[in-house]
Amino acid sequence: MKSIFIYSLLLIFFLISISVTTSTTNNLFLNHQVNNKNDNNIFLSEDKSINDIINKGYNKLIRNLKSNNLYHNDELKYQKLAIEKEKSKPMGYKCQHDHIINQHKLRTQQELKNNNNNFEIQKLQNTTTTTTTTTITTTAAAAAITSAPIRFKIDTSYINGTYDQYACYKVGDVVPIGSTSATNACKTDGSIYPCLKTCVAEDLQSTAYQKFLITSIVETMVEIFETRLKVINPQNSFKFNYNSNGGYCNYGVPIPGSFYTTGISNTDMYVYVTSRPYSSPDTIAYAAPCNYATGSILGRPTGAIINFCPSYFTQFVGQENSIQYNMFVRAGIHEMTHALGFSNSFYSSYVVPNTKTVIRNGKGASESYTFSGTTPSGQSYSVSKGGIFSDKVVQFAKDHYGCDSITNVELEDLGGSGTAGSHWEMRTVGEEYMLGYISPTMPITDLTMSILEDSGWYEITYNTQEQLVYGKGLGCDFVQKMCSPKTWNYTGYFCSTNGQASCTGTRAAKGICRIIDYGSPLPPLYQHFTNPNLVGSLITSDGCPIAVVENYNSYCFDTSKQSTANTNVYEEFTENSKCFEYKNPTNKQINQACWQQRCLNSTLQIKINTEWFNCPDSSTVVSNGITVVCPTSYNICSTMVPSSSSSSTSSSSSSTMTTSSSTTTSSQTTHSSSTTTNSREDINSTSILLPSLSLLLLLLFITINIISF
């Protein structure tokens, strides 16, 4: 009887140990899955990285094309078309936000004057407007919490059928641009605005194009905002304010009377989407807020217009390319960020959250300051510049550049009325989605998220965006002084030989030095050589001579370019690839190649052929017979981004890794997965030991009893 009791105890112990082991293994596997998800992109929100969401939208687009048997060009064919287009048009495009919003103000003032500032609600109530909306919202109860994910309601009425009388549906039609009463014909250089536009083939809306805008562009950009931006003190409903819009969200976009009387529920931002041609050939899209509280300060924008210029998008439909699609989505996000409050018109209305107290003791976010310097020829100068001085923006800049004396982040002061004042300065920020000129490399970073939070209207989760690489860790002289061979002595940041090949400063692409002779002395601010006539080709970068990208073929993350790779040096075009230098074995000259990179703790690693090797700062390393020149002050691995994982074991491994941007995730995943897998194997070994030992004891006890018997 005693033996049976002992058998039972041992058997129970054995079964419990198996159960514990199974539970441990299953829980660990679940954690491993979560960690793999987080490791897939270190710059992510609670669910998905920005690139994950954009890629999902692109894949959905391609699936829709295939399921409907619609034509889908391969990448190479599209790139040939892109190359031809780039011969006549500059890289990226010029944002027209401030120009648009200024026109909106002038138009609204004139309309109010014409109406003697009298507004009768009954007239608007009698206005018949057919609307088609797409509600994209969250399940959170906004009234129960102090902040909640932003809720968009998208009005797609103007990109359905042939509803919009200011859009193009037939070649030869003439439509007003900028105002319903425009009388002068548009010019191809965009110098006339408002104006009358004669529609051409690339201006036309098709059914496929309209569907593409709604399902592939707008829904993708909305998802990115909803997963990253929370509204402080969201309301169950709000009413439109006539004083902020004069009854129109844009020319020819009347606001229904019910919006002023009944209001809109379960919405934080109501957006009208249009697709009308524009007078400037360099504009992909524009957006502007059209509803907000007015008074001594402006309230959070709750209504907006966003327009996608069809001439850029119609050529894309049927010739889809992932890089171009990525840029289009980010251009839309750029414009919507203006509508959310990143605008010169709103800086003075940024408030302490849940109050009407303007930040910085009533000064608002922006302020003018004096920038002083000395030209290479010894001429001193002082100019007035504008910057953002708000707390979180300044703290981000201090951490990013490694400079505690920073007091502001400079705003763009060039580019005309459309660009200056509502964008970051290209000279100091270089590559970010809120520059005035947009290109395929435009990470959505905590710099811009910081200014949205400083508005007092939003909350964000830091370290969930993409990383700003430009200028990272380069110190006070880089960001506070004018560019020079001394302050910018880093690859891609300052060049002195026109036509010299080089990696770009962020190493996203192979670039080339472009210096032009202006023919006469430039203003002192733009003199960076002893010859005062010479200047870098990018005037929006204050003429600093940097390595520029001249066509899309140069980007290392463009996987469609693998067929052009230099196989002699094992070149790879992947999402994780960056531009690096190597010495030509024949003539010892410096050449460029795209290779994969990753961070092992704080150490940069590069992959050549099948070998990953460490590439210490300012050193040379030989791998597979190739002498690699390791970058100087390429601080991509120097700052550790905390992991969102709750597992201490996994968090430890992933928090010691960082990537240069959303395009460097696969190598990150490889290393982190390896670390996590090893931990899992160790735990599994321990877990297996427990039931094995209990089984051994059980068998031993049975054997002893049999012998005794």
Secondary structure as GFF3:
##gff-version 3
##sequence-region A 1 709
A	DSSP	alpha_helix	2	39	.	.	.	ID=ss1
A	DSSP	alpha_helix	50	67	.	.	.	ID=ss2
A	DSSP	alpha_helix	75	86	.	.	.	ID=ss3
A	DSSP	beta_strand	93	94	.	.	.	ID=ss4
A	DSSP	alpha_helix	97	114	.	.	.	ID=ss5
A	DSSP	alpha_helix	121	125	.	.	.	ID=ss6
A	DSSP	beta_strand	133	136	.	.	.	ID=ss7
A	DSSP	three_ten_helix	142	144	.	.	.	ID=ss8
A	DSSP	beta_strand	147	149	.	.	.	ID=ss9
A	DSSP	beta_strand	152	155	.	.	.	ID=ss10
A	DSSP	three_ten_helix	157	159	.	.	.	ID=ss11
A	DSSP	beta_strand	174	177	.	.	.	ID=ss12
A	DSSP	beta_strand	195	198	.	.	.	ID=ss13
A	DSSP	three_ten_helix	201	203	.	.	.	ID=ss14
A	DSSP	alpha_helix	207	211	.	.	.	ID=ss15
A	DSSP	pi_helix	212	218	.	.	.	ID=ss16
A	DSSP	alpha_helix	219	226	.	.	.	ID=ss17
A	DSSP	beta_strand	229	232	.	.	.	ID=ss18
A	DSSP	beta_strand	237	238	.	.	.	ID=ss19
A	DSSP	three_ten_helix	242	244	.	.	.	ID=ss20
A	DSSP	beta_strand	248	250	.	.	.	ID=ss21
A	DSSP	beta_strand	253	254	.	.	.	ID=ss22
A	DSSP	alpha_helix	258	261	.	.	.	ID=ss23
A	DSSP	beta_strand	264	265	.	.	.	ID=ss24
A	DSSP	beta_strand	269	274	.	.	.	ID=ss25
A	DSSP	beta_strand	285	291	.	.	.	ID=ss26
A	DSSP	beta_strand	303	308	.	.	.	ID=ss27
A	DSSP	alpha_helix	310	313	.	.	.	ID=ss28
A	DSSP	alpha_helix	322	340	.	.	.	ID=ss29
A	DSSP	three_ten_helix	347	349	.	.	.	ID=ss30
A	DSSP	beta_strand	366	374	.	.	.	ID=ss31
A	DSSP	beta_strand	380	388	.	.	.	ID=ss32
A	DSSP	alpha_helix	391	401	.	.	.	ID=ss33
A	DSSP	beta_strand	409	410	.	.	.	ID=ss34
A	DSSP	alpha_helix	426	429	.	.	.	ID=ss35
A	DSSP	beta_strand	437	438	.	.	.	ID=ss36
A	DSSP	alpha_helix	446	454	.	.	.	ID=ss37
A	DSSP	beta_strand	458	460	.	.	.	ID=ss38
A	DSSP	alpha_helix	475	480	.	.	.	ID=ss39
A	DSSP	beta_strand	501	503	.	.	.	ID=ss40
A	DSSP	beta_strand	510	513	.	.	.	ID=ss41
A	DSSP	beta_strand	515	517	.	.	.	ID=ss42
A	DSSP	three_ten_helix	524	526	.	.	.	ID=ss43
A	DSSP	beta_strand	534	536	.	.	.	ID=ss44
A	DSSP	three_ten_helix	539	541	.	.	.	ID=ss45
A	DSSP	beta_strand	547	548	.	.	.	ID=ss46
A	DSSP	three_ten_helix	552	554	.	.	.	ID=ss47
A	DSSP	three_ten_helix	559	564	.	.	.	ID=ss48
A	DSSP	three_ten_helix	567	569	.	.	.	ID=ss49
A	DSSP	beta_strand	577	583	.	.	.	ID=ss50
A	DSSP	beta_strand	590	600	.	.	.	ID=ss51
A	DSSP	beta_strand	603	608	.	.	.	ID=ss52
A	DSSP	beta_strand	611	614	.	.	.	ID=ss53
A	DSSP	beta_strand	620	623	.	.	.	ID=ss54
A	DSSP	beta_strand	626	629	.	.	.	ID=ss55
A	DSSP	three_ten_helix	635	637	.	.	.	ID=ss56
A	DSSP	alpha_helix	648	654	.	.	.	ID=ss57
A	DSSP	alpha_helix	665	708	.	.	.	ID=ss58
###
